[in-house]
Amino acid sequence: MSNLVPPHGSNILNPLALSGDRLNTEVDKANSLPTITCSSREAGDIIMLGIGGFTPLDGFMNKADWQGVCDSMTMSNGLFWPIPITLSTDDEDIIEGDEIAIVSPKNNKIIATMKVSEKYTIDKEHECNKVYKTTDLEHPGVVMVMSQGKYNLAGPVKVLSDGGFPGQYGDLYMTPMQTRSYFEEKGWKTIAAFQTRNPMHRSHEYLAKVAVEICDGIMIHSVLGGLKPGDIPADVRSEAIAKLIENYFVDNTVLQSGYPLDMRYAGPREALLHALFRQNYGCTHLIVGRDHAGVDDYYGPFDAHNIFDEIAEDALITKALKIDWTFWCHKCGGMASMKTCPHTADDRVLLSGTKVRKMLSDGEDLPDTFSRPEVAKVLQAYYADIKDEDKVEVQLKGHSAK
């Protein structure tokens, strides 16, 4: 018997990736099927379906599930799910009952097949309002939804490719089966996941160490899929995080790994999705800090905390480890939070990933109150190699500007 939390909605993982003779047979068949090219976001969802990260789903959602997830975060069978997992197309010729091959936009290779059980249209603005709380086209998640095809296609999926993630990221890329095996080997029962699309600055380190104090271990889990322009690539983040773990964490308390999704920037709803699939990876907790999965000022700094109190108690086994605004305090002489520091704003150095990227992009040195010197060195080397014409202007907006 495993000591780990069970996968979401199931006692076993449900990876949809084929292997062996079944894979070879399906690949041969796929080459004769009509094709659609999916988006980057959809490709990431397919890889997650393949490795069991979206257990217990068996494919893309139908209209009843889409509606239920948008309106009440519940699928038609009663399963809790916070964000629609859908596939879209503009192809008028595809009909229900068709088998199709799904092509990756990154390399034009077939990554999955699907039998279409339903073809339907949606109110895209409704999805944006429910999931992202806005229809503003400046929001990157809204852009994803509004640029989808005219139709959604539902149906069971057979995954044929890992998307090249193992070859691209090596040991950093781990499936839920692999992380569960690692936790079992270490004897960990309570594991906190730390979600990141940024290198870890001092505030992130503080959050992680709070989790280490109360859990057997922590999984620093980096986004390996698509990000918005100006975010730091996964290989650079990984190198910087490895330096932090090597120099500032106790051995055998941290696992660094990555997962293949694109960021949706859905704030509170995405925090719930992050907890859900971390349950599939074997984690008991998700660290939720300030403005988790947010962008600009579309969400309040602690909306992602509050949403965990709004769902049914049994919706998720993996719980939020909520941590207040964290910062360096000159009077405390170290990292602190609003709950532990009695001093004034004048004594505090508020940190954010955006502020770090802004300083690095502008060629400024990172003070020790922002970043460990070993981490800063990795990041400064990366920014020094970016040509001026390739730099993306980093703007301090929303909570990162405070």
Secondary structure in CASP SS format (residue, H / E / C, confidence):
PFRMAT SS
TARGET T0000
AUTHOR 0000-0000-0000
METHOD secondary structure of the structure
MODEL  1
M C 1.00
S C 1.00
N C 1.00
L C 1.00
V C 1.00
P C 1.00
P C 1.00
H C 1.00
G C 1.00
S C 1.00
N C 1.00
I C 1.00
L C 1.00
N C 1.00
P C 1.00
L C 1.00
A E 1.00
L C 1.00
S C 1.00
G H 1.00
D H 1.00
R H 1.00
L H 1.00
N H 1.00
T H 1.00
E H 1.00
V H 1.00
D H 1.00
K H 1.00
A H 1.00
N C 1.00
S C 1.00
L C 1.00
P C 1.00
T E 1.00
I E 1.00
T E 1.00
C C 1.00
S C 1.00
S H 1.00
R H 1.00
E H 1.00
A H 1.00
G H 1.00
D H 1.00
I H 1.00
I H 1.00
M H 1.00
L H 1.00
G H 1.00
I H 1.00
G C 1.00
G C 1.00
F C 1.00
T C 1.00
P C 1.00
L C 1.00
D C 1.00
G E 1.00
F E 1.00
M C 1.00
N C 1.00
K H 1.00
A H 1.00
D H 1.00
W H 1.00
Q H 1.00
G H 1.00
V H 1.00
C H 1.00
D H 1.00
S H 1.00
M C 1.00
T E 1.00
M C 1.00
S C 1.00
N C 1.00
G C 1.00
L C 1.00
F E 1.00
W C 1.00
P C 1.00
I C 1.00
P C 1.00
I C 1.00
T C 1.00
L E 1.00
S E 1.00
T E 1.00
D C 1.00
D C 1.00
E C 1.00
D C 1.00
I C 1.00
I C 1.00
E C 1.00
G C 1.00
D C 1.00
E E 1.00
I E 1.00
A E 1.00
I E 1.00
V E 1.00
S C 1.00
P C 1.00
K C 1.00
N C 1.00
N C 1.00
K C 1.00
I E 1.00
I E 1.00
A E 1.00
T E 1.00
M E 1.00
K E 1.00
V C 1.00
S C 1.00
E E 1.00
K E 1.00
Y E 1.00
T C 1.00
I C 1.00
D C 1.00
K H 1.00
E H 1.00
H H 1.00
E H 1.00
C H 1.00
N H 1.00
K H 1.00
V H 1.00
Y C 1.00
K C 1.00
T C 1.00
T C 1.00
D C 1.00
L C 1.00
E C 1.00
H C 1.00
P H 1.00
G H 1.00
V H 1.00
V H 1.00
M H 1.00
V H 1.00
M H 1.00
S C 1.00
Q C 1.00
G C 1.00
K C 1.00
Y E 1.00
N E 1.00
L E 1.00
A E 1.00
G E 1.00
P E 1.00
V E 1.00
K E 1.00
V E 1.00
L C 1.00
S C 1.00
D C 1.00
G C 1.00
G C 1.00
F H 1.00
P H 1.00
G H 1.00
Q H 1.00
Y H 1.00
G H 1.00
D H 1.00
L H 1.00
Y E 1.00
M C 1.00
T C 1.00
P H 1.00
M H 1.00
Q H 1.00
T H 1.00
R H 1.00
S H 1.00
Y H 1.00
F H 1.00
E H 1.00
E H 1.00
K H 1.00
G C 1.00
W C 1.00
K C 1.00
T C 1.00
I E 1.00
A E 1.00
A E 1.00
F E 1.00
Q E 1.00
T E 1.00
R C 1.00
N C 1.00
P C 1.00
M C 1.00
H C 1.00
R H 1.00
S H 1.00
H H 1.00
E H 1.00
Y H 1.00
L H 1.00
A H 1.00
K H 1.00
V H 1.00
A H 1.00
V H 1.00
E H 1.00
I H 1.00
C C 1.00
D C 1.00
G E 1.00
I E 1.00
M E 1.00
I E 1.00
H E 1.00
S E 1.00
V E 1.00
L C 1.00
G C 1.00
G C 1.00
L C 1.00
K C 1.00
P C 1.00
G C 1.00
D C 1.00
I C 1.00
P C 1.00
A H 1.00
D H 1.00
V H 1.00
R H 1.00
S H 1.00
E H 1.00
A H 1.00
I H 1.00
A H 1.00
K H 1.00
L H 1.00
I H 1.00
E H 1.00
N H 1.00
Y H 1.00
F C 1.00
V C 1.00
D C 1.00
N C 1.00
T C 1.00
V E 1.00
L E 1.00
Q E 1.00
S E 1.00
G E 1.00
Y E 1.00
P C 1.00
L C 1.00
D C 1.00
M C 1.00
R C 1.00
Y C 1.00
A C 1.00
G C 1.00
P H 1.00
R H 1.00
E H 1.00
A H 1.00
L H 1.00
L H 1.00
H H 1.00
A H 1.00
L H 1.00
F H 1.00
R H 1.00
Q H 1.00
N H 1.00
Y H 1.00
G C 1.00
C C 1.00
T C 1.00
H E 1.00
L E 1.00
I E 1.00
V E 1.00
G C 1.00
R C 1.00
D C 1.00
H C 1.00
A C 1.00
G C 1.00
V C 1.00
D C 1.00
D C 1.00
Y C 1.00
Y C 1.00
G C 1.00
P C 1.00
F C 1.00
D H 1.00
A H 1.00
H H 1.00
N H 1.00
I H 1.00
F H 1.00
D H 1.00
E C 1.00
I C 1.00
A C 1.00
E C 1.00
D C 1.00
A C 1.00
L C 1.00
I C 1.00
T C 1.00
K E 1.00
A E 1.00
L E 1.00
K E 1.00
I C 1.00
D C 1.00
W C 1.00
T E 1.00
F E 1.00
W E 1.00
C E 1.00
H C 1.00
K C 1.00
C C 1.00
G C 1.00
G E 1.00
M E 1.00
A E 1.00
S E 1.00
M C 1.00
K C 1.00
T C 1.00
C C 1.00
P C 1.00
H C 1.00
T C 1.00
A H 1.00
D H 1.00
D H 1.00
R E 1.00
V E 1.00
L E 1.00
L C 1.00
S C 1.00
G H 1.00
T H 1.00
K H 1.00
V H 1.00
R H 1.00
K H 1.00
M H 1.00
L H 1.00
S H 1.00
D C 1.00
G C 1.00
E C 1.00
D C 1.00
L C 1.00
P C 1.00
D C 1.00
T C 1.00
F C 1.00
S C 1.00
R C 1.00
P H 1.00
E H 1.00
V H 1.00
A H 1.00
K H 1.00
V H 1.00
L H 1.00
Q H 1.00
A H 1.00
Y H 1.00
Y H 1.00
A H 1.00
D C 1.00
I C 1.00
K C 1.00
D H 1.00
E H 1.00
D H 1.00
K C 1.00
V C 1.00
E C 1.00
V C 1.00
Q C 1.00
L C 1.00
K C 1.00
G H 1.00
H H 1.00
S H 1.00
A H 1.00
K C 1.00
END
